[in-house]
Amino acid sequence: MTVKQNAHAVNVVETFKAKLPPETIAQVGENHFDELSLLIESAISAAVFDEMEKAANKVDQLAHDIRHFAEYFDRD
């Protein structure tokens, strides 16, 4: 996990906590908010990984297409 993803997850949890009454925050407890932050960070990382994998697949396909084009470029 990157520092940026961690910071964003913490920010999301803090924004969520700001919408809750103090007694609810006390009932939930910091440990649960920390767990929520980890879950959010994990979700961000999974989404980033999925998008990077899609991009890598596109690059692989482009490399294949360029290789194919180069092999048949001057055969006409």
N, C-alpha and C positions, 0 to 999 in steps of 0.2 A: 504494500500500500504506500502511496506517496504521501508526503506531508500535505500536499494540496488537497488530496481526497480526504485525509483525516480532518484537516481544518474545516472543510466544507461540511462534513458529517457533524462535527461538533457545533458548527454554526446552525445547522438545521435543528439539532436538538435544543440548542439555546433559544432559538426562535419559537419552537414548540413550547418550551417551558414558560416563556414569557406570556403565553396565552392561557396558562393554567393558574388557578388560584394557589396561593402559598400552601394551603393545607393539602391540596392534591399533590403538589411537588414533594411535600414531606412524606406523604403516604407512599408514593411511588419509590422514593429514595434514589440517591445518587448512583448506586450500583446498577439499578435498572435503566437509568438514563445513560450510563456508560455502555451498557449492553446494547441499547437502542442505537447509540452512536456507532458501535462496531457493526451492527446489522446494516446501517445506512452506508457505512464505508465499504462494506462487503458488496452491497448492491451496486454502488458506484463502480467499484473495481470490476465486477462481473459485466456491467454494461460497457465499460471501456474496453475490456478484453474482447467481448463479442464484436464490437465495431472495428477493433484493430484486426481481428481475424478476417472480417469481411474485406477490409482494405487489403490485407495480405493476399487473399484469394483473388482479388481484382488485379493486383500486381502480377501474380503468377499467371493469370490468364493473359494479361497484356504481354508478358514476356514470351509466352507460347505463341501468341498471334504474331509478334514481331519476328520470332525465329522462323515461323512458317512463311511469313511474307518474304523474309530474306532468302530462304531456300528456293522460292519460286519466282523471285523478282524478275530475273532476266531470262525467263524461259519462253517468252512469246516469240 
